[in-house]
Every structure is written in C-alpha cells, then in structure tokens.
C-alpha cells in the first residue's frame, strides 16, 4: 500500500523523453504502462513495450543494449512471446524491479539517453491484446448503477437482498474480448417485446455500452486455495478500461433465471495499456463509506488496511461520436463522467470473493468491475441509465437523437488518475478504449 511508494512515484521526476513532461501527457514517467505492439502492417506476433509520452520503450531493445539486470532482466525475458502472461506470473518483486530500472533509464539525468533507438513513436505502431485471457468474470459493483437499473424493472424493490452482502458477478466470454479499435458487430438474438406473444429472431435494437474498469490477475492460486483480502495486492498485475457491450432487448428476454448469455458474450472491448498496480498506489483511497444502516461486509471481505486504502480514485469519461459527426468533423459528445471512487465493492474484495470457494485463478485471467455510475445525472456509465430504459433521448450537437446505439456510432472511453489543478499528485492516463458499431450479419 502507501508504504510501497518509491522513487518511481516522485512527483518531481522528469524524463528525457520531452513529451512525457507535458502536462496533458497520459504517460508521464510516473505511469509506465505495459502493452504489446506490432509495427503497423506487420504480421509479427507482437512485442512487449512500456508507454512514455508519445513513444514506446521496446523491452527487447533494452535487453539488446544490456540495460536491464537481475530481476528486471528476467521480467523482460519473460515478456517475449507476444503476450504478457509469463511476466504477470512472476510477481510483484519482478514487476517492481523492471519498473524501477526502466524509470531510471528514462529519467532526465540518465546517462543512457543516448540509447534513444529503444524508442518507437506510438503513432507508428498497432497496439495488440496485452495478454491471452483464459477466464473472464464480470462483477456488478456500483450500487448507483444497480439501483438505477433495478428501478427500471422493480420500482418498489430495486436492490435484491444479497447485493449489500456479496459482490455479484457472472462468468463472461474471454474469446470475444478485443482490443481498442476493433469494430463491434451488432448482435442477433431472440427478442420478445412486451406486447408480443412470442419472441422473434432479429438484430438487437437496444445496443448499449457499459463503462468499466478491467483488472488483470498476476500470480494465480491453486485449486482449493483462497487469496485473502490482505494478499490480493500480490495477485493484481494492473488495470485497463473495459467496455462491456450489452444487448438490452436480448438480455431482457434471456436473463431469467440464469442471467446474461448472448446479450453479453458477442463482444467486449478493452484499452491496450495496462496501468500497473504499483503505478496506482498514489491514487489509493478509503473504500466506499457505507451508511450505518447497511450491513458490514463479512470478515473475509474487509481488514483495517483494506478499509483505509481499498478504494481507487479513478475518473472515467464516456463519449459518443456518430458517423455524421465524423463526416462533419464534430467532436465526440461526452455522455457521462463516472467516478470509480463511488464503487460499493472494491477490486480487492472482488478477487478475494472470487477465490473464497477455492476457485483457481491464473496469470492473465481478467475481471471487470461492472458498470461504473456516480450519483449524479452526468456520472452515468450506460445508456440504459441515461435514457431511463429508452424513455428519453440524448440530443447531439449534430442534431441527431439517440436512445441506444446505432450503426456507425463510435463509443470512446477514457480514464485517468489525478487532477490538473492538484500539483501535489501527478496525473496519469489509461489511454483510450474505442470501437465503432457495424451492422448485424444478414439473416
């Protein structure tokens, strides 16, 4: 936790990569996110890199220059092969040493600045899936979102009795997770309108996004073992932005009694950069303050340390840019700015609960926070909430209206920690998570 702050978090640290020092840079030297890249047009399997300013540091080239030693060298060697899973498996000591040595290499007074050939402009590369995701679990951890959605279907009883006792989740589909920039095809499924006698097979008419935080597991646990709340930090590699696309009309018909299936497994989009758990240490905060009338979490879901520093102060933003807006060069319209600090359940409670029955997690496994929504109208993380289930319209500056997403619409999500107006803490970004909706297949 905060005792793990080190020289890589120094707010005064500057880099010889000039763009990393710009106030608007998402990747200052205090961030150093991990990713996998290919040169644009290349058929290679991809290589590991670290983001800095508008450049990437190629880990393979650091090895070629013999810049890394000890655990950092082992970590970089494990990053070969086109996915970060072997690096994730190594654990905190290796990640931290690699981060420290890369920070030393990049800092302003470094004698190694002559090795600028280890850098490639981000503009020249295509970012790839950062890991091979074996299993994917999606949680439902925002009480604001759960209440808003519950009111649409159960006005008198929006929250089910278990919500305040247990982190709710379902098992997602890892094979349909794609990295930012990959188009999202409108799904087909059974739909039964409220006034219809029988369902029909058709293209989704109520396509929605869900603004979430994604979490990558580092070292796993053996089947039958539990990861306790105070061990969780050692098992989280890092976080990214997650858009869990949802077909609301398909979902309404299929979700009882077993929950989401085809309404969720057709596509999930993630940002390509993993912000390490270590980089997020300065932005840890108190976990959600529950009203005195709410039940206390069971003992396995809390500890004094977790209560003090289980929260994460991350800001999210979700915007839509229609096809017409792109043609007319109109900027994307921001729909919501959900704060992650409001989440009822933390990412640490989610992982602990995931293993309380002995479920084994593996390096590169992935889980989502569930839709992030704040308590204000401008802090909602899904269209289902913004349009109150399609009762009201969003009006765009282009003159268009939307209840749900149409073909050609692009959804753009961003996230960051820190504040431009707070000089005591460095602002770091998560990159972007974006995708354009393409039409359904012909039946």
CORVENCOR-V350833 format. One record per backbone hydrogen bond with DSSP energy under -1.0 kcal/mol. NH is the residue of the N-H (numbers start at 1). CO is the residue of the C=O. E is the energy in kcal/mol with one decimal. If there is no record, write none. Layout:
nh | co | e
NH | CO | E
NH | CO | E
This chain:
nh | co | e
4 | 1 | -2.7
5 | 2 | -1.8
9 | 6 | -2.1
10 | 7 | -1.2
13 | 10 | -1.6
16 | 106 | -1.9
18 | 16 | -1.1
20 | 17 | -1.8
21 | 18 | -1.7
25 | 22 | -1.8
31 | 28 | -2.0
34 | 274 | -2.1
35 | 49 | -2.0
37 | 47 | -2.8
38 | 126 | -2.1
40 | 124 | -1.8
42 | 39 | -2.7
47 | 37 | -2.5
49 | 35 | -2.5
50 | 57 | -1.7
51 | 33 | -2.2
52 | 55 | -2.5
53 | 27 | -3.3
55 | 52 | -2.3
56 | 120 | -2.4
57 | 50 | -3.1
58 | 118 | -2.5
59 | 48 | -1.5
62 | 58 | -1.4
63 | 59 | -1.9
64 | 60 | -2.0
65 | 61 | -1.7
66 | 63 | -1.6
67 | 62 | -2.4
72 | 69 | -1.1
74 | 70 | -2.0
75 | 71 | -2.7
76 | 72 | -2.3
77 | 73 | -2.5
78 | 74 | -2.1
80 | 77 | -1.3
84 | 130 | -2.1
88 | 84 | -2.6
89 | 85 | -1.9
95 | 91 | -2.0
96 | 92 | -3.0
97 | 93 | -1.7
98 | 94 | -2.2
99 | 95 | -2.6
100 | 96 | -2.4
101 | 97 | -2.5
102 | 98 | -2.4
103 | 99 | -2.3
104 | 100 | -2.4
105 | 101 | -2.0
106 | 102 | -2.0
107 | 103 | -1.5
108 | 14 | -2.8
110 | 107 | -2.1
115 | 112 | -2.5
118 | 115 | -1.7
119 | 116 | -1.7
120 | 56 | -1.7
122 | 54 | -2.4
124 | 121 | -1.9
125 | 122 | -1.8
126 | 38 | -3.6
128 | 36 | -3.2
137 | 366 | -2.0
138 | 170 | -2.7
139 | 368 | -2.2
140 | 168 | -1.4
141 | 369 | -2.0
146 | 142 | -2.6
147 | 143 | -2.2
148 | 144 | -2.5
149 | 145 | -2.7
150 | 146 | -2.3
151 | 147 | -2.3
153 | 149 | -1.1
154 | 150 | -3.8
157 | 154 | -1.5
163 | 160 | -1.8
165 | 162 | -1.9
166 | 162 | -1.7
170 | 138 | -2.2
172 | 136 | -2.9
177 | 174 | -1.6
178 | 268 | -3.1
180 | 270 | -2.1
181 | 434 | -3.4
182 | 179 | -1.9
184 | 436 | -2.5
186 | 438 | -2.5
189 | 202 | -2.4
191 | 200 | -3.0
196 | 193 | -2.0
200 | 191 | -2.7
202 | 189 | -2.3
204 | 187 | -2.8
208 | 246 | -2.6
211 | 381 | -1.9
212 | 242 | -2.5
214 | 240 | -2.9
215 | 367 | -2.7
216 | 238 | -3.0
217 | 365 | -2.9
218 | 235 | -2.9
221 | 361 | -1.4
224 | 358 | -3.1
225 | 222 | -2.5
231 | 228 | -1.7
234 | 231 | -1.3
235 | 232 | -2.5
237 | 216 | -2.2
238 | 216 | -1.1
239 | 275 | -2.6
240 | 214 | -2.2
242 | 212 | -2.5
243 | 269 | -3.3
244 | 210 | -1.7
245 | 243 | -1.2
246 | 208 | -2.4
247 | 263 | -2.1
248 | 206 | -2.3
251 | 247 | -2.8
252 | 248 | -2.1
254 | 250 | -1.9
255 | 251 | -2.2
259 | 255 | -3.3
264 | 261 | -1.7
265 | 261 | -2.1
268 | 176 | -1.6
269 | 243 | -2.4
270 | 178 | -2.3
271 | 241 | -2.1
274 | 34 | -2.8
275 | 239 | -3.0
277 | 237 | -2.3
280 | 276 | -1.2
281 | 278 | -1.5
283 | 280 | -1.6
284 | 281 | -1.8
285 | 311 | -2.0
287 | 307 | -1.6
294 | 291 | -2.0
301 | 298 | -2.5
302 | 299 | -1.4
307 | 303 | -2.8
308 | 304 | -1.6
309 | 305 | -2.3
310 | 306 | -1.9
311 | 285 | -2.7
313 | 283 | -2.6
314 | 312 | -1.4
315 | 416 | -3.1
316 | 338 | -1.9
317 | 414 | -2.3
318 | 336 | -2.5
319 | 412 | -2.5
320 | 333 | -2.2
321 | 410 | -2.5
326 | 322 | -2.0
327 | 323 | -2.3
328 | 324 | -2.2
329 | 326 | -1.1
330 | 325 | -3.4
333 | 320 | -2.9
335 | 318 | -2.9
336 | 318 | -1.6
337 | 378 | -2.3
340 | 314 | -2.8
342 | 339 | -1.2
343 | 340 | -2.0
344 | 141 | -1.8
345 | 141 | -1.4
350 | 346 | -2.1
351 | 347 | -1.5
352 | 348 | -2.2
353 | 349 | -2.7
354 | 350 | -2.0
355 | 351 | -1.2
358 | 355 | -2.6
364 | 217 | -2.5
365 | 362 | -2.6
366 | 135 | -2.6
367 | 215 | -2.1
368 | 137 | -2.4
369 | 213 | -2.0
372 | 211 | -2.9
374 | 379 | -2.8
379 | 376 | -1.9
386 | 382 | -1.9
387 | 383 | -3.1
389 | 384 | -2.7
391 | 387 | -1.6
392 | 387 | -2.1
394 | 402 | -3.1
396 | 400 | -3.1
399 | 396 | -2.1
402 | 394 | -2.0
405 | 207 | -2.6
408 | 437 | -2.8
409 | 406 | -2.0
410 | 321 | -2.2
411 | 435 | -2.3
412 | 319 | -2.7
413 | 433 | -2.7
414 | 317 | -2.6
416 | 315 | -2.1
417 | 428 | -2.6
422 | 419 | -1.7
428 | 417 | -1.9
429 | 26 | -3.1
430 | 415 | -2.1
433 | 413 | -2.2
435 | 411 | -1.5
437 | 409 | -2.8
438 | 184 | -2.7
